[in-house]
Amino acid sequence: MKKLLTAAALAVAAVTLSAPPAFAVETGDFHATGIGPYPGDAINSAEKVARTFARNTGWLDSQCYRRSADVRSHTSYYSATVWLYCQR
């Protein structure tokens, strides 16, 4: 009887450990570049483009946030690259 209970407990544990997660999380990464006369303008421009990419693939604005931005100075303007991270 003890062996039967042990075998049953191991079988339940094996099924529990191999079960898929109760819910799956989908993520997406997007990046884009933009330019502007000031660093903030360049970042906003790049983020607008990245959000357009995300929206075109079915993501909502509320599901995405700006993960990072890289701004470069040029002679008369700034350029920026923005990375968005989306999760649902």
For each residue, the residues with C-beta under 8 A, 3 or more apart:
1: 4 5
2: 5 6
3: 6 7
4: 1 7 8
5: 1 2 8 9
6: 2 3 9 10
7: 3 4 10 11
8: 4 5 11 12
9: 5 6 12 13
10: 6 7 13 14
11: 7 8 14 15
12: 8 9 15 16
13: 9 10 16 17
14: 10 11 17 18
15: 11 12 18 19
16: 12 13 19
17: 13 14
18: 14 15
19: 15 16
20: 24
21: 24
22:
23:
24: 20 21
25: 87 88
26: 87 88
27: 85 86 87
28: 54 57 59 64 84 85 86 87
29: 67 83 84 85 86
30: 50 51 53 54 64 83 84 86
31: 50 81 82 83 84
32: 46 47 49 50 52 53 81 82
33: 46 49 79 80 81 82
34: 42 43 44 45 46 47 48 49 79 80 82
35: 42 45 77 78 79 80
36: 39 40 41 42 43 44 45 77 78 80
37: 41 76 77 78
38: 41 42 78
39: 36 42 43 71 73 78 80
40: 36 43 44
41: 36 37 38 44 45 78
42: 34 35 36 38 39 45 46 71 77 78 79 80
43: 34 36 39 40 46 47 69 71 80 82
44: 34 36 40 41 47 48
45: 34 35 36 41 42 48 49 80
46: 32 33 34 42 43 49 50 69 80 81 82
47: 32 34 43 44 50 51 66 69 82 84
48: 34 44 45 51 52
49: 32 33 34 45 46 52 53
50: 30 31 32 46 47 53 54 82 83 84
51: 30 47 48 54 55 61 64 84
52: 32 48 49 55 56
53: 30 32 49 50 56 57
54: 28 30 50 51 57 59 61 64 84 86
55: 51 52 58 59 60 61
56: 52 53
57: 28 53 54
58: 55
59: 28 54 55 63 64 86 88
60: 55 63 64 88
61: 51 54 55 64
62:
63: 59 60 86 87 88
64: 28 30 51 54 59 60 61 84 85 86
65: 84 85 86
66: 47 69 82 83 84
67: 29 83 84 85
68: 82 83
69: 43 46 47 66 80 81 82 83
70: 80 81
71: 39 42 43 78 79 80
72: 78 79 80
73: 39 78
74: 77 78 79
75:
76: 37
77: 35 36 37 42 74
78: 35 36 37 38 39 41 42 71 72 73 74
79: 33 34 35 42 71 72 74
80: 33 34 35 36 39 42 43 45 46 69 70 71 72
81: 31 32 33 46 69 70
82: 31 32 33 34 43 46 47 50 66 68 69
83: 29 30 31 50 66 67 68 69
84: 28 29 30 31 47 50 51 54 64 65 66 67
85: 27 28 29 64 65 67
86: 27 28 29 30 54 59 63 64 65
87: 25 26 27 28 63
88: 25 26 59 60 63
